[in-house]
Amino acid sequence: MDIIRHADLRPYTTFGVPARAEALARFTSADGLRILLNSVQLEGLPRLFLGGGSNVLFTHDWPGVVLLNEVPGIELVREDAQHVWVKAGAGEVWHTFVMHCVEHGWGGVENLALIPGKVGAAPMQNIGAYGVEIKDTFFALEAIRISDGELVTFDREACRFGYRESFFKREGRDQFVILSVTFQLNKAPHTLNTSYGNIQQELEQRGITTPTIRDVSEAVIAIRRSKLPDPARLGNAGSFFKNPVVEPGVLEAIKATHPDVVAYPAEGGYKLAAGWLIERAGWKGHRRAGCGVHDRQALVLVNHGTATGSEVYALSSDIVHSVQERFGVELEREVNIL
């Protein structure tokens, strides 16, 4: 068991802001995790579990131990004439898993290509993009219950998925550690989702009229790369805010002065594009000290290299206040603030 004391956390988050942990350790299996949970050396220290660190902003040092989830593996566990069931370790890079599925012709996650992070975070956040969410292909997951080290299986209903939400971010927060996730994916013929965002336009520009799973994944990758910064070059956590859902009356009030507002029907009303709201409030490309708002996608806050987590958080607070004041809509942060 290798424990690093006073560990620098910058390499383990995509924002790359300065922060340290009292201790840091890794686990690659259920037994390895149990050993760490029962370690005398770590006894009494607050625990924080990290995967790819792609949805976390540290605003101060962590006073306890950071446990890195590096459980590996991708395996086909079952198949029939229409479907395959694929199990992935929580420590697998999400995009690597998506491309593995694309290579094998398994449909369902191609629209989620290039999302940063690891497999274990996918059901926690119910990650989604271009009209697809994890809950659409999710089958089950295995997790260790921290209180007693027992392995527990969760089906889709038990995960209680919502918009960028799940049981693990609400009632089950800090109670379980996800070890693996199993997805139910489609064999050919698979119905592709190309109606959201610019996927269809990107396919047409490529001269593709009968797209494949690979074509859709490549279109998504191209779109994301054209709009979103690479965390390896410019620190960020992807979308910093959730797209707010508002009642019809709120949308109509905004339309009265902004007829070009970007909105989609959603449960409970209409989902507004948070990036549009932030851009119209004048924040796109804004820069202060070492942080700012990305100049191609206002939904993304970035670390230009010298920002602290507190500075990024302060910027996000100013944006929330500005959007509330201008549109009467309150933005909710998608990133976990620590």
VOGU-3710 file (C-alpha; in Angstrom, 3 decimals, decimal comma):
1> mdiirhadlr> 0,000/0,000/0,000  1,687/3,165/-1,267  0,585/6,333/0,511  1,863/9,739/-0,630  1,894/12,409/2,067  1,210/16,108/1,377  0,360/15,255/-2,217  0,084/17,840/-4,967  -3,397/17,426/-6,490  -2,864/19,448/-9,657
11> pyttfgvpar> -1,975/16,387/-11,794  -5,176/14,641/-10,739  -7,753/17,245/-11,793  -8,432/18,737/-15,202  -8,720/22,269/-13,789  -5,133/22,054/-12,541  -5,569/24,624/-9,764  -3,137/24,464/-6,816  -4,243/22,226/-3,942  -2,714/19,585/-1,712
21> aealarftsa> -4,031/16,592/0,210  -2,806/15,343/3,544  -2,446/11,926/1,882  -3,076/10,224/-1,462  -3,398/6,536/-2,355  -4,599/4,399/-5,274  -6,739/1,273/-5,538  -7,356/-1,056/-8,487  -9,746/-3,599/-6,970  -12,415/-4,133/-4,321
31> dglrillnsv> -9,889/-5,775/-2,009  -7,434/-2,927/-2,506  -10,131/-0,446/-1,594  -11,091/-2,415/1,512  -7,474/-2,387/2,674  -7,361/1,411/2,357  -10,708/1,843/4,119  -9,377/-0,167/7,074  -5,857/1,289/7,062  -4,580/2,426/10,454
41> qleglprlfl> -2,348/4,944/8,659  -5,402/6,693/7,206  -7,680/6,315/10,204  -9,559/9,477/11,124  -8,765/11,287/7,867  -11,653/12,614/5,763  -11,897/10,645/2,496  -12,332/11,959/-1,026  -12,632/9,586/-3,989  -11,402/10,788/-7,380
51> gggsnvlfth> -11,580/9,265/-10,835  -10,346/11,506/-13,635  -10,863/14,683/-11,607  -12,755/16,193/-14,545  -15,692/17,567/-12,586  -13,982/18,944/-9,478  -12,770/22,381/-8,442  -10,564/22,621/-5,348  -10,880/25,979/-3,613  -8,581/24,948/-0,745
61> dwpgvvllne> -6,321/22,100/0,346  -7,974/18,787/1,186  -7,447/18,019/4,906  -7,721/14,256/4,459  -6,875/11,445/2,051  -7,629/11,404/-1,675  -8,271/7,876/-2,952  -7,755/7,473/-6,700  -10,116/4,976/-8,336  -8,047/3,096/-10,945
71> vpgielvred> -10,089/-0,115/-11,294  -9,314/-1,351/-14,857  -10,909/-3,575/-17,469  -13,429/-3,746/-20,310  -15,165/-7,066/-20,966  -18,120/-8,475/-22,891  -20,178/-10,277/-20,265  -23,253/-11,289/-22,271  -24,883/-10,985/-25,682  -27,954/-11,980/-27,635
81> aqhvwvkaga> -29,149/-11,326/-31,185  -29,829/-7,608/-30,593  -27,667/-6,535/-27,660  -24,356/-6,808/-25,866  -23,704/-6,220/-22,191  -20,295/-4,625/-21,640  -18,693/-4,198/-18,214  -16,057/-1,509/-17,660  -13,908/-0,805/-14,632  -14,558/2,533/-12,948
91> gevwhtfvmh> -10,950/3,569/-13,526  -11,116/3,242/-17,314  -10,936/6,516/-19,244  -14,446/7,223/-20,522  -13,407/8,126/-24,072  -11,296/4,959/-24,299  -14,373/2,943/-23,377  -16,515/4,757/-25,966  -13,984/4,116/-28,725  -13,725/0,456/-27,699
101> cvehgwggve> -17,478/0,187/-28,256  -17,272/2,034/-31,580  -14,492/-0,290/-32,768  -16,703/-3,296/-32,046  -19,786/-1,776/-33,664  -21,738/-1,554/-30,411  -24,167/1,357/-30,520  -25,474/3,657/-27,823  -22,577/5,702/-26,476  -21,112/7,135/-29,703
111> nlalipgkvg> -22,660/10,568/-29,008  -20,721/10,671/-25,721  -17,269/10,546/-27,322  -14,508/12,776/-25,926  -16,279/13,578/-22,651  -13,466/13,893/-20,096  -13,274/11,722/-17,001  -13,526/8,045/-16,182  -16,236/5,401/-16,362  -17,021/5,503/-12,640
121> aapmqnigay> -18,120/9,130/-12,798  -20,492/8,534/-15,717  -23,457/7,200/-13,690  -22,773/9,532/-10,776  -23,262/12,530/-13,060  -25,572/10,808/-15,540  -23,280/12,386/-18,121  -24,851/13,395/-21,394  -24,253/15,140/-24,701  -25,927/15,556/-28,080
131> gveikdtffa> -29,261/14,087/-27,056  -27,910/11,037/-25,199  -27,459/10,337/-21,479  -25,871/7,467/-19,594  -29,251/6,302/-18,321  -30,177/5,409/-21,925  -27,684/2,523/-22,039  -27,035/1,884/-18,354  -27,726/-1,654/-17,113  -26,140/-2,002/-13,666
141> leairisdge> -23,165/-1,061/-11,527  -21,228/-2,560/-8,663  -20,177/-0,432/-5,717  -18,539/-0,907/-2,346  -20,540/0,310/0,621  -18,043/2,313/2,655  -19,596/1,566/6,039  -19,010/-2,195/5,880  -17,057/-2,943/2,683  -19,914/-4,943/1,137
151> lvtfdreacr> -20,261/-5,156/-2,643  -23,692/-3,864/-3,725  -25,300/-4,024/-7,179  -27,486/-1,138/-8,408  -29,879/-1,375/-11,346  -31,158/1,625/-13,299  -34,105/2,266/-10,993  -31,917/2,195/-7,885  -29,593/4,833/-9,391  -32,482/7,335/-9,607
161> fgyresffkr> -31,032/9,188/-12,551  -31,907/12,827/-13,155  -30,428/15,648/-15,181  -26,708/15,408/-14,304  -27,853/13,773/-11,093  -28,144/10,355/-9,495  -28,623/8,625/-6,159  -24,837/8,856/-5,685  -24,912/12,658/-5,728  -27,910/12,899/-3,404
171> egrdqfvils> -29,003/10,292/-0,824  -26,030/8,024/-1,482  -23,392/10,737/-1,488  -20,163/9,613/0,234  -21,700/6,224/1,050  -20,597/4,131/-1,933  -17,595/3,764/-4,244  -18,392/2,627/-7,790  -16,096/-0,175/-9,000  -17,614/-1,136/-12,364
181> vtfqlnkaph> -20,457/-0,206/-14,708  -22,285/-2,491/-17,139  -23,939/-1,069/-20,256  -26,524/-2,628/-22,545  -25,551/-1,647/-26,082  -27,054/-2,374/-29,487  -25,853/-4,547/-32,312  -26,607/-3,521/-35,897  -28,995/-2,195/-36,976  -28,645/0,549/-34,378
191> tlntsygniq> -30,783/3,707/-34,526  -28,425/6,686/-34,571  -29,217/9,988/-32,875  -28,057/12,771/-35,199  -30,759/15,374/-34,602  -29,152/17,203/-31,678  -26,657/20,057/-31,988  -24,593/20,188/-35,169  -24,140/16,454/-35,755  -26,280/16,320/-38,897
201> qeleqrgitt> -24,606/19,436/-40,272  -21,158/18,000/-39,607  -22,104/14,760/-41,357  -23,424/16,653/-44,375  -20,215/18,670/-44,589  -18,357/15,375/-44,731  -20,625/14,130/-47,528  -22,043/11,345/-45,362  -25,688/10,491/-46,059  -25,831/7,034/-44,463
211> ptirdvseav> -23,782/7,413/-41,292  -22,355/4,608/-39,197  -21,644/4,529/-35,470  -18,064/5,524/-36,243  -19,212/8,425/-38,438  -21,318/9,828/-35,600  -18,520/9,453/-33,054  -16,059/11,195/-35,369  -18,542/14,011/-36,005  -19,025/14,480/-32,255
221> iairrsklpd> -15,257/14,491/-31,698  -14,780/17,112/-34,415  -17,525/19,337/-32,975  -16,218/19,072/-29,419  -12,647/19,826/-30,492  -13,800/22,882/-32,442  -15,628/24,336/-29,440  -14,066/22,972/-26,268  -10,525/23,403/-24,935  -8,260/20,413/-24,336
231> parlgnagsf> -7,782/20,125/-20,536  -4,185/19,022/-21,141  -3,483/22,467/-22,617  -5,995/24,733/-20,883  -7,335/23,744/-17,479  -11,112/23,304/-17,376  -13,848/20,933/-16,253  -15,986/21,042/-19,377  -19,462/22,466/-18,805  -19,318/24,417/-15,549
241> fknpvvepgv> -23,078/25,020/-15,302  -26,179/22,937/-15,903  -28,679/23,986/-18,549  -31,543/25,435/-16,461  -35,102/24,206/-16,866  -37,678/27,004/-16,686  -41,457/27,293/-16,800  -43,088/28,347/-20,097  -43,810/31,831/-18,752  -40,147/32,474/-18,036
251> leaikathpd> -39,210/31,405/-21,551  -41,859/33,678/-23,066  -40,582/36,629/-21,027  -37,054/36,059/-22,329  -38,313/35,614/-25,901  -39,984/39,013/-25,740  -36,578/40,710/-25,719  -34,403/37,866/-27,045  -36,311/35,959/-29,761  -33,135/34,001/-30,593
261> vvaypaeggy> -33,040/32,321/-27,165  -31,926/28,684/-27,404  -34,441/26,387/-25,676  -35,633/22,787/-25,876  -38,782/21,134/-24,482  -38,038/19,345/-21,213  -39,866/17,776/-18,303  -41,337/20,608/-16,284  -40,971/23,240/-18,998  -38,094/24,211/-21,244
271> klaagwlier> -34,360/23,660/-20,985  -32,389/26,802/-21,780  -28,838/26,712/-23,126  -26,722/28,002/-20,240  -23,940/28,878/-22,670  -26,327/31,154/-24,595  -27,417/32,912/-21,390  -23,811/33,462/-20,292  -22,756/34,711/-23,708  -25,689/37,134/-23,966
281> agwkghrrag> -24,839/38,418/-20,498  -21,481/39,471/-21,938  -19,141/36,900/-20,388  -17,858/34,978/-23,410  -14,090/35,467/-23,692  -13,919/37,373/-20,396  -10,580/37,095/-18,626  -9,415/38,131/-15,186  -6,158/37,285/-13,452  -5,438/33,654/-14,309
291> cgvhdrqalv> -8,951/32,475/-15,140  -11,701/33,295/-17,583  -14,572/32,203/-19,810  -13,621/30,303/-22,927  -13,787/32,387/-26,090  -15,535/29,667/-28,124  -17,902/28,197/-25,531  -19,212/30,411/-22,747  -20,299/27,383/-20,723  -16,653/26,533/-20,023
301> lvnhgtatgs> -14,584/28,331/-17,385  -10,829/27,984/-17,833  -7,586/28,206/-15,906  -5,041/30,088/-17,989  -2,289/28,620/-15,848  -2,090/30,662/-12,667  -5,659/30,672/-11,361  -6,628/29,455/-7,922  -9,817/27,531/-7,303  -11,163/30,444/-5,270
311> evyalssdiv> -10,663/32,797/-8,220  -12,518/30,442/-10,565  -15,336/30,083/-8,050  -15,585/33,863/-7,622  -15,855/34,231/-11,403  -18,628/31,629/-11,489  -20,489/33,502/-8,738  -20,327/36,744/-10,712  -21,714/34,930/-13,757  -24,578/33,435/-11,733
321> hsvqerfgve> -25,473/36,877/-10,380  -25,253/38,491/-13,816  -27,493/35,928/-15,539  -30,002/36,103/-12,688  -30,121/39,879/-12,928  -30,523/39,980/-16,702  -32,802/37,007/-17,399  -34,338/36,086/-14,041  -32,800/32,614/-14,338  -30,579/31,062/-11,681
331> lerevnil> -27,717/28,944/-12,967  -26,653/25,844/-11,035  -23,049/24,698/-11,049  -22,438/21,260/-12,509  -18,881/21,086/-11,165  -18,341/19,814/-7,613  -16,852/22,586/-5,472  -14,480/21,465/-2,704
//
